[in-house]
Amino acid sequence: MVETNDVTELTTNAATMNGRMTKCYGEIKEYGFYYGVDMRATQKVVVGVNEYVEKAFSESITNLSPGKYYYRAFATNATATGYGPWKGFMIGEQGDNDVITVNLDGQALTFDVQPIIVNDRTLVPLRAIFEALGTEVQWYEETQTVKAIKADTEVTLVIDGEAYINGELATLDVPARIVNDRTLVPLRFVSEAMDCQVDWIDTTQTVLINSNPL
């Protein structure tokens, strides 16, 4: 088992990635990190090879250009490679961190209206997120209601009102709303209603959605 820990020694062009080996099943052929500007990261840093380890490990990367970076620890034994969860960090101006990024299964989503945060909840344009999740979207102008259907799950959201999952009233911290003529919906609520796992990386203002959680 390997875990990914937060970066340390973060500067304007460098960061130290951290991980930990929590269990060791035989000899570890190699361990270290993958990192890059998205979660298809292919840049590989090997920290150690041919060890029996249960310890923390780290690696510094330098000469980084401004932007968001993602990384995760890995460890390979004789039979398989294990990975820690994705983490992220920001290199560059503080203002860059105000932009919210949404990644679905490692792919960054694009929106015609930028996501916003309301009462610690991220709202995103409904059609972009529902279509990305593979749902059928229906809009009812007379009742200001949006309905998303995927397999045997039906999510109904009333603008500035309630939410329902398969006809049952659901708890909703922040309702759907209209911003710049676009309907924005609460990202975590709709994603989890569609059986996705949702994580938030505060250091990069990034939402990670996994549509196939274990």
PEQUIRA-V920470 format. One record per pair of residues at least 4 apart in sequence whose ideal C-beta (glycine too) atoms are under 7 Angstrom apart, sorted by the first residue. I is the first residue (numbers start at 1). GAP is how many residues later the second one is. Records with the same first field share a line. If there is no record, write none. Layout:
I = GAP ; GAP
This chain:
1 = 21 ; 22 ; 81
2 = 17 ; 19 ; 20 ; 29 ; 71 ; 72 ; 73 ; 80 ; 81 ; 82
3 = 16 ; 17 ; 19 ; 70 ; 81
4 = 15 ; 67 ; 68 ; 69 ; 80 ; 81 ; 83
5 = 13 ; 14 ; 15
6 = 12 ; 81
7 = 8 ; 9 ; 10 ; 11 ; 82
8 = 8 ; 10
9 = 6 ; 7 ; 51
10 = 5 ; 79
12 = 79
13 = 49 ; 50 ; 51 ; 78
14 = 46 ; 47 ; 48 ; 50
15 = 46 ; 49 ; 74
16 = 42 ; 44
17 = 16 ; 18 ; 41 ; 42 ; 44 ; 54
18 = 38 ; 40
19 = 14 ; 38 ; 54 ; 65
20 = 36
21 = 10 ; 32 ; 33 ; 34 ; 54
22 = 32
23 = 31
24 = 4 ; 28 ; 29 ; 30
25 = 52
26 = 51 ; 52
27 = 23 ; 25 ; 50 ; 51
28 = 23 ; 24 ; 25 ; 47 ; 48 ; 49
29 = 20 ; 21 ; 47 ; 48 ; 49
30 = 16 ; 19 ; 46
31 = 16 ; 17 ; 26 ; 43 ; 44
32 = 12 ; 13 ; 14 ; 15 ; 27 ; 42
33 = 12 ; 26 ; 38 ; 39 ; 40 ; 41
34 = 7 ; 9 ; 10 ; 37 ; 38 ; 40
35 = 6 ; 8 ; 26 ; 34 ; 35 ; 36
36 = 4 ; 5 ; 6 ; 7 ; 33 ; 34
37 = 30 ; 31 ; 32
38 = 32 ; 68 ; 70
39 = 31 ; 47 ; 64 ; 67
40 = 66
41 = 29 ; 30
45 = 14
47 = 10 ; 12
48 = 5 ; 9
64 = 5 ; 27
65 = 26
66 = 25 ; 26 ; 27 ; 30
67 = 24 ; 25
68 = 20 ; 22 ; 33 ; 136 ; 138
69 = 19 ; 20 ; 22
70 = 16 ; 18
71 = 16
72 = 11 ; 12 ; 13 ; 14 ; 15
73 = 11
74 = 7 ; 8 ; 9
75 = 6 ; 7
76 = 5
86 = 122
87 = 114
88 = 113 ; 115 ; 116 ; 118
89 = 114 ; 115
90 = 6 ; 7 ; 113 ; 114
92 = 4
97 = 107 ; 108
98 = 107
99 = 106
100 = 14 ; 15 ; 17 ; 22 ; 105 ; 107
101 = 7 ; 103 ; 104 ; 105
102 = 7 ; 13 ; 22 ; 85 ; 105 ; 107
103 = 4 ; 5 ; 103 ; 104 ; 105 ; 106
104 = 5 ; 28 ; 105 ; 107
105 = 105 ; 106
109 = 19 ; 23
111 = 4 ; 13 ; 14 ; 17
112 = 13 ; 70
113 = 12 ; 66 ; 67 ; 69
115 = 7 ; 8 ; 9
116 = 7 ; 63 ; 68
117 = 4 ; 5
118 = 5 ; 56
119 = 54 ; 55
121 = 52 ; 53 ; 65 ; 67
122 = 65 ; 66 ; 85
123 = 51 ; 54 ; 61 ; 62 ; 63 ; 64
124 = 4 ; 5 ; 60 ; 61 ; 63
125 = 4 ; 57 ; 59
126 = 4 ; 11 ; 20 ; 57 ; 58 ; 59
127 = 4 ; 10
128 = 4
129 = 4 ; 56 ; 58 ; 61
130 = 5 ; 7 ; 18
131 = 6
133 = 17 ; 58 ; 61 ; 78
134 = 16
135 = 13 ; 14 ; 15 ; 59
136 = 12 ; 13
137 = 9 ; 11
138 = 9
139 = 7
140 = 5
144 = 14 ; 15
145 = 11 ; 12 ; 13
146 = 11 ; 30 ; 37
147 = 7 ; 9
148 = 7 ; 42
149 = 5
150 = 44
153 = 13 ; 40 ; 41
154 = 12
155 = 10 ; 35 ; 38
156 = 7 ; 8
157 = 6 ; 19 ; 28
158 = 4
159 = 17 ; 18 ; 19 ; 24
160 = 15 ; 17
161 = 14
162 = 7 ; 10
163 = 7 ; 9 ; 26
164 = 4 ; 5 ; 6
165 = 5 ; 28
172 = 14 ; 17
174 = 12
176 = 7 ; 8 ; 9 ; 10
177 = 7
178 = 4 ; 5
179 = 5
185 = 5
186 = 4
187 = 4 ; 20
188 = 4 ; 10
189 = 4
190 = 4
191 = 5 ; 7 ; 18
192 = 4 ; 6
196 = 13 ; 14 ; 15
197 = 13 ; 16
198 = 9 ; 11
199 = 9
200 = 7
201 = 5 ; 7
